[in-house]
Amino acid sequence: MSLKEIYEGIITIEPGKRGGKPCIRKMRITVYDILGWLANGMSIEEIINDFPELTQKDILACLAYAADRERSVKILAA
């Protein structure tokens, strides 16, 4: 399974919502929000307890989306 298949249909981008940032299933919770919470030490269970509208699949989709974006970043030599 490709990374895109993991997050396709879960990560949505709407120009008028949250400044066009990638969100979870058309909600106002962004991929950045999820990644920030994880980076600050929250567990998946804690995030879901705080935001019961989220699922483990949503959170894993954020990680897949971030990994896919990171893979496509190109560094330009000076």
C-alpha positions, 0 to 999 in steps of 0.5 A: 500500500502506498502512502497516498492510499493511506491518507487519500480521502482523509486528508482534505484541502479546502481553500477557504478553510484554515487558510487552505492547510491540509485538514482531517476529513473536512474538519477544522483540525489540521495535519499540523495540529496533529503532528504538533500534538504528537511532537509534544508527547501526546499519545494517539489515545490522548488525542482521541480522548481530547477530540473524539471525532478523530480516529486512529486511522485519521492520525496515522493518515497525518503521519503518512501525509507528512512522510509523503510530503517529506519524500518529495521535498527537493533541496536546491544546492547553493 
